[in-house]
Amino acid sequence: MPIFRKPLQRSLQMLNPHNRNLMFETLRPPVGYLLDHAIGCTFSLDLHALLTTPLAFTFFDWEDESGSITSDPLAVLESVRRNADRISIFCQAGQISVPRKQERIFAYLEQSVHEVLPPLANGVFHPKIWLIRYTHETEPTQYRFICLSRNLTFDKSWDTVLVLDGQLSKRVYAYAVNNPVGDFIQRLPGLCLTSLDQTTINKVEQMQHEVRRVFFEPPGGIEELSFHPMGIPGYQNFTFGPPKRRVLVMSPFLSETFVKDLVWQRKNCVLISRQESLETINPETLEQYGTVFTLNHDAETEELDDGVLSGLHAKLFIMDDGWKANVWTGSANATDAAFNTNVEFLVCLRGKLGNLGIGKLLEQEGSHTSFSDLLQEYRGEAEPAEPDAIQKALEKRLRAVRLALLSARLFAEITPVESTREFQLELKTVSENEMVLIGDVKIRCWPITLPSHRAVPFEVCRGLGVNFGKVSLDALTAFFAFELECTDNGQTCTERFVTKVPLVGEPEGRMQKLLGSLLKNKSQVLRLLLLLLADSSMSMEKLSAFHGFSGIAGSFSDSSSGGIPLLESLVKALARSPEKLDRINRLVEDLDKTDQGVNLLPDGFMPVWESIWQIRKEMVS
């Protein structure tokens, strides 16, 4: 639901935990435009969530009949093949979650994921933004800036999202208001654990330069915009403006010092948070706020397994300032860490008090469901809850080990096994000195393409690697899962995470061979060909109908024989959308580089295709 009424299409909105459609809608290109490149920042990352993200850029109507993300494997395969090299995701190192199941297709994401560490050792990389560049054959380049409170995961929580669209201008000088965005994007490569490839570096450089020359249209009711990165050089200090102004704080996580200092010299302030977070704050501090809220039981989502967050996750700060009001939205929690040590990003919206003020957010709206309907006053314990000292000590040990692993410059070495199609896979470190690890922490690791029971103890030291034995080409991966376990006084703490490492000795044509193994028969290849020829506006329902047609035993037939009119589609593409034939050619070339891949093409396809492709090449020349 929109947080404020009278929103334009691009505005600050609340993400419902039960509906991911709005999130994917924000990524969808403008009509007639195509994705050129997308830069995304997130604290935590779910590889399955990232795997479905390219659908938003590829097929405009990506939902199935139930409104859920399509499970059509060919649609996912085509979208990730088409766009993986156009997406750069920067996430906190060690915060990639262990996938629920093994997926060979994760290999396509290796070029998209870049783990980073913040400048300050005790901070985290916590922003949630997207900067997207869209291009058109005849129209000016468009940019979209998205600022969220949600990570790139399947969390079912209440979050906020702000979407800003703008056109790239031909001006020489930058819009000063956009310099913080450009500065932030420019800093990303320098935070990465491993060096970026030159293509990605060039694209980041292009986008940080161009975004400074984009005029972002403010949402309805917004008079001014300002961008506030935090935790990078030049942007370490942040304040909420004049004291004695009434503020509203919405944050799932709190720290005593921050919420106490923020309310100093202010009256009638409002604090909205989770029950468990409020219970950690001294009651005397909470009494300084005029009203303290939590989400009511109807708004709370059920508890979920596998570390999936639920409930309130939005971060919002509102300050009434005379006849005006300021709203800060983004990634920063109401904690000392967020404003002193983390890398964060906030956007400030300024407008009339009646449009953006605290009263507007909390007002009742008659028969319409308003945000205030989701709230209930907090009734807490008399004393703040005491933290579990042993648990905190165990977590601190595991964090230290995780950081040591992430800083060890690990790499995976791949060696072919003679007279077989298998490979030896080893995890090694280039560090000259033995890793300093805490002795009572047990460490296991495994490639995410293998089940966790294939995990082996991690005992890397001075050139000795962790050997996972013989694996198939499909099992080769740059993503490795780690499990850390520590016990003290009968209490055990376990942590799992995934990290990406460089590959040494990667087989030539690995991705082409992987494609051949993912496509099992001629029927699947024929369906993929139809997907490549489909319009981006075609619904997933229509695309899925390709799975139910008759007469597709792999023959290249026309509509008169009861099969799929592939020839007709190729000819139409040649006349109307010849760029679609470039996608077909890429598929044909990839399959041709494998032992049996070209045999998966429909019978009679190649002679016709060669004629059509020759015409396409002549058109280009």
N, C-alpha and C positions, 0 to 999 in steps of 0.2 A: 504494500500500500504506500502511496506517497506520504511522506512525513508532513508536508505542508500542502494545503489545498491550492487549487489553481496552478498546477504544474504544467509546463509545456512538455512535449515529448521527451526532451532532454532535461532532466531535473534530478534533484536529490530524492531518492526513493528508498523504501524499506524492502529488503528481500525477505519474502516469506520462507520459513524453513521447509515447507512442504512443496515448494514450487521453484524449480531451477530455471524455468523458462525465461524469466526476466533477465537472469544473468547471461544466458546465451544470446538473448535478443540484443544485449548491449554490444556484443561482438560482431553482429551481422553487418556486412558491408552495406553502404548506401546503395540504392537502386542504380544499376549500371556500373558499379565499381567492383574491383577485385582487390583482394588482399595483396599488398606488396610485402609488408613485414609487420610483425607484431612483437613488441617487447613487453613482457609481463614480469611483475615482481610479486613474490609471495613469501611468507615465512615458512609455512609447511606446504608440502606438495604430495598429492596422490597421483601416481602415474596413470591409474585408470581414468581419473578426472581429466588429466592432460591428454590422454588418448582420445577422448571424445570432443575435446575443444575444437579441433580442426573442422568438425562437422558444421559448426556455426559459420565458418568461412567458406564452406564448400557447397552445402545444400541448405537453402534458406529455410525450408520446412523440415527440420531435423527430427521432429517428434514422431513417435509411433501413435497408434490409435488411442492409447491411454494417456498421451501427453508426456510420456517418459522419453529419455534419450534412447534413440533407436539402438537395438541390439544387432542390427543387420551387420554381420562381419565384413561384408564386401563394401558397404558404405563407409564403415570405419577405416578399412584398409585404404580405400581410394582417397579419402579425405586426408589421412595422415601421410600417404605417399605424396600427395599434391602439395601439402602445406608444411610438413615438418621442418623443412629448411627455411621456411618463412616465419618461424616462431622461435623466439629466444626467451626462455624462462630463467629468471635469476631467483634462486631460493636460498634460504639459510642452510649452510652446510650441516649435514647430519639430521635434517628434518624432512627427508623423503621417507614416507612410510613404506613398510614392507608390504608388497602387494598381497591381496587375498588369494590370488592364484597365479600360476605361471603363464605368461603370455609371450610367445615368440615375437609378436608384433612390437613389443617394447623396444626392439632394436632400432626402430625408426625414430624413437624419441631421444636417442643418444646425442644427436646433433642439436637438439633443442634445449637441453637442460644444462644449466651452469650454476654450480654451487658457489656461494660467496661467504666470506667472513667479514664482519664489520671492523672498522678501524680500531675500536676499543675492545680489548680482550674480554671484558665482562659484559659486553652488550650482545645484541642479536640483530640480525637483518630482518626487519619486521614490516616493511611497506607492502601495501597491496594496491598496485596501480597497473594500468595498461596504457601504453602509447602505441597507437596503431596507424599505419600509413596505408591508405587506399588509393589506387590509381584507376584512371579511366582513359579510354582511347582518345577522347576529344576534350574532356572537361578537366579543370584544374585538379591537382592532387588534393585529397582531403585527409585530415588528421582527426583522430578521436583520442581523447584523454579520459580514462576511467579511473576513479578513485573509490576504493571499496574498504570495507572492514572485514570481508570474507577472504579466506585463503583459497588456493586452487585445490580444493578437496571436495568431498561429498558431505561436509558438515551440514547438519540440519539445524540451523540456528537463525535467529533474527539478526539481520545485518543491514548495512546501508550501502548504497551505490550512487555515485554521482557521475553523470555522463556529459561530456562537453565535446561538441563538434566544431571544427573550424577548417577554413580553406587556406592552403599555402599561398602566400602573397609573393609578389616579385620585388618587394622592398629590399633595400640594401641593409638597412639597420634593423636590429631586433626590436620586437615589442619588449620593453623592459620587464613587464609583468611576467613574461614567460621564461626569463633567464633562469629562475630556480629550477624549472622543469628541465631545461637544456643542461644545466650544471649537474643535476642528479643523474640523468641518462649518461652523460659523459663520464661520470665516475664509476659506472658499473663494471666495465672491464677490469679496472684496477683492483676491484674487490674479489675477483674470482680466484678459486683455489688453483685452477690450472689455466694456462693461456688459452684465449679464444682463437679460433681460426681467423684468417685474414678477412674472409668474406663477411663474417659476423662483425668484426671490428669495423670494417668499412661501412656496414649498414648502421651500426650504432652511431658512428661519427656523422653520417649523413642525417640521421633523424635528430640528433641533438642540435645540429646546425639549423635544420629546417624548422623544428618546432618553435624556435625563437621568432619565427616569421609567420606564425599562424595566429589569426584572430579567432579566439574561441568565443562563440556566442554564449553569453550568460543565460542561464535558465530564467523562466518567467518570474518576475518579482525580485530578481537579483540585480543590484546596481553596480556592485564591484566584485571582482574575483581576485584572490591572491593565493599563491602557491607556497607551501612551507615544508620543504624537505628538512630533515633533522639528522644529525649524526655524521654528516660528511663535512670536509673542510669548508669553512665559510658559513656553515649553517648549524653551529653547535648550540647557540643560545636562542631560546624561544620564550616569549611571554604572552599572556592573554590580554594584554592591553591595560587600560586604566584600572586601578583598584576601586573598591567601593561600588562596583557595578554588580548587579544581580547575575548569577550564573546558574546554569543547569549542566550537570555532568551526567552523562550516560556512558558507563564503562563496565564490562564484565569482570575486570580485574582491577584491584585497588591496592594502594600502599598507604599506610598511615600518614606518613609525612606529607605526601602530595595532597591528599584530600583535606588535610588540616591546614596546610599553607594556602591552598587555593581559596578557601572560604574566609580567610583572615580579612577583617575589615569589610566584609560583605554581609548583607542581610537577606533573609527570606530566600535562600538558595535551595536548589533541588538536586538530589542525588538519586540516580537510578542504577541499580547493579544487581548482581546475583545474590541470592540468600547466603551462600557459603562465603562469598567475598565480604559482604557486609559484616558477617560474624567475626571477621579478623580485625575489624576496626574498633577502636576504643569507643564505648558509648558516649563519652563526653565529646568526642570529635563529631559523632553523628548528630548530637544535639545542637551543634552549631548550624546545621542545615535546617531550613524551615520544614522541609518534607523529604522523606526518604522512601523510595519505592522499590519494589521488585516486580517481576512479571507475575501475573496471577496464574492460577493452575491451568486455566483454559489455554493460555498462551504458551505455557511451557510445553516442550516436546518431550516425548518419552526418552528415558535413558537408553543410550545406544552402546553397542559393543565396539571393539576394535578401535578405540580411541577417537571415535567420531563425536565431535562436539555438538551439543544441543543447547536450547535456551537462548538467552541474550548473548549476543556477540558484537552488537553495534557499538561504535565509539563516536560520541557526539558531545560537543561542548557548545553551549549557547550563552551569549552574554547580551543582556539588554543594555543599550547604550543611548539613553535619551529617547529620541523618536526613531532611532535606528536599532538594529540588532545584528550581531555577528554570529555566524554558525561555522564551527570548525568540524570537519568530518574527515575520516580516514582511518589510519591504522593504530594511532597512539592510544593506549590505555591510560587511565588516571593513576599512573605509577611514576615513581622517581626514575626507574630504568628507562621508561619510554622517552622522557624529556631530558635525560642526562647521558645515557650510554648507548641506547639503541640507534639503529638507522630506521627512521619512520618517515611517513609522508602524510601531511594534512593539507586540505584546501579550505580556505576561509571564504564564506559567502556573506556579503553585506547587503542589507536592504532595509525596508521599512519595518518598524517594530510590529505592525499589524500583520505582516506577511511572514516574518521569520522569528519573532520573539518567543520567549518561553511560554507565554500565555497561549500563543497560537498552537504550539505543540500539544499543550495539555487541555485545550478546550474540548468540551463535549460537542457532538455534531448531530444531535437529534437521532433520527433513525439510522444514520450512517455510522458504521464502525469507525471509531477514531483511535488514535494511539493510546489515549488515556484509558480507553476501555480495556487495554491489555495489562493495566497496572493495578497493584494493590499496595497499600501502605505497609512498610516493613515493621514487623514486631520481632525484635531480636532478643538474644540472651542478655542477661545482665552484665556478663563479662565476656571479653573477646575469647574466641577459642584458642587454646594453646596448640602451637604446631607440634607435630611429632618429631622430636629431636633426632631420633635414630633414623627415621625415614629421610629426613632432610640431609643427614650426614651421608647416607647411602647414595642419595641422588647426586650429591656433590662429588662423590668418588666417581660415579659413572660419567658425569659430565666431564671430569678431568680426563678420563680414559678416552671418551669419545673425541675430545679435542686433540688428544695425542694421536689417535688414529687418523683423523682428518688432516693433521699437519705432517703426516709421515711420508707424503709424496708417494703414495702407493700407485702401482700400475699392474696391469694384467698382461702376462706373457703367453702368447699362443704359439704352440709348436705342432706341426703336422706329424701324425703317426704314420710311419712308412707302411705302404701297401694297404692302407685303409682310408676311409673317408672321415676318420675321427681326428681329434686334436687333444694334446695335453694342455690343460689350462692351469696356470699358476698365478697367484697373487704375490707380488714382491714389493719391496721398497727401495727407492734410490738413496735413502738417507745413509750417510756413511757411518753414523753412530747407531748403536742399538737403541731401539725405542724404549723410553722410560715409561713403564706401565705399572700400575698398582697391582702388587702380587696377588691380592685376594680377590681380584675381579676375573671371573671366567669369561673368555671371549670365544665365540664361535662365529664362523662366517660361511657364506655360500653364494653362488651366483643366483640371481633371482629367477633365472630360467629353470632352475632345479628346485625340487621340493626341499623343505627345511630339514628333512631327515638326512639329506646329503651334506649337511653342515659338518665342517671339520674344525678342530681347535686352532685358534690363531696364535701362532708362536713365531712370528716373523722376527728375524734378527740377522743383521749383517749379511745380506745377500741370499739367505735361505728363504725360500718362498713357501706359501701354503699351496699344496698340490691337490687339485680336485679330481685328478685322474683323467681318464679318457672321456671326452664329451663329443657330441655331434656338432655340426656347424650351427644347427638351430639353437644350441645351448650356449653358444658364444655370446657374451654380453659385456658391456662396460659397467653395468649396475651390479653391485654386490651388497648383500644384506649382512648385517652384524647383529649379534645378540650378546649383550653384556649382562652379567649376573653377579651380584654381590650380597653376602649375608653377614649380619652382625646381630648378636644377642637373639638368635632365633628368628630374626626378621630378614626377609629376602626382598631385594629390589631387582627388577629385570627391565631392560630397555632394548628395544629393537629399532634399527634405522637402516636406510640404504644410502650408499654413496656411489658416485660415478668416478671411475678411474680411467686413465688413458690406456688404450690397447696397443700392444707392441706385437707385431707379427700378424696383424689382421689379414686373413686370406683375401686375395684379389677376387673381386666380384661377389663378396659376401652378401650384400643386400639383394643382388639379382638372384642369387641361389636361394636366399630366404624367401623371396617372392615366389619362386617356383615351388617351394615346399608348402607355402600357405595356400596356393591354388591347387586343389587336388585333382580336378578333372576339367574336361572341355566345357561342361555345363557352367561351372563357376567362372571360367574365363569369358564365356559368352555373356554372362550376366555382368561381369566387370566391364566388358566392352560397351555394353548398353549404359552402364553408369557413367562411363567416360563421355558418352555422347549426350547424356541427359542435360536438360537445362538446370541451372542452379536453383531456379524457382520451382522446380518440380517437387511435389510433396513426397515424403518418405513412404506414404501409403501407395503412391503410384510406382515408386521405385521398387517397393517390396512386391508389387504385383508381378514384376519380372520373374520372381521366384516361383510363380504358380503357372506360368504359361506351359502349353503343351508343345511337343515336337522339338525339344531342345536337346536331343541326345548328342549335340556337338556338331550338327550340320549347319553350314552357312546357307540358310534358306531365305526365300522372300515371303511376303505375306500371303501370296497365293497358295503356298504349300502348307499353310497352317502354322508356320513357325514365326520367328520374330523378324521383322523387316530391317535387318541390320544393314543390308546394302542400301536401302532407301535412306536410312539414318546417316550413313556415311556420305552419300551424295548431298543430302540436305546440309550436313555440316560443312562440306566443301564450299557450298554456295553461300551459306549464311554465317557460319561460325567456324572458319577454318582453323582457329587456334585449338579447337577440340581434337583435330587430327594430330596435332603435336603431342597431345597426351596419349593418343593411340600409338603413335610411333615410339614414344618412350617405353610403353608397355611391351611392344613387339621387340624392341631392342633389348630390353631387360630379359625377356624370356629367351631370346636367341642366344644369350650368353650362358645359359645353363644347359645341362646335358639333355634333359627331356622337355624343357620349357616350351620350345617352339612347337612341339607335338601336341601341346594343350590348346593351341589355336583351333578354331572351328574348321572342319573339313572344307576345302575350297576357298578359304579366306585369303591366303597369301597372294595368289595371282591377282585377285581383284584389288586387294590392298596396295600392292606394288604399283598398279596403274593409278590409283587415286593419290597415293603419296607422291608419285612423280609429278602430277599436276600441282599438288600443294607446293612442292619445292620450286616449281617454275613460277608460281605466284609470288613466292618470297623473293626470288632472284629478280 
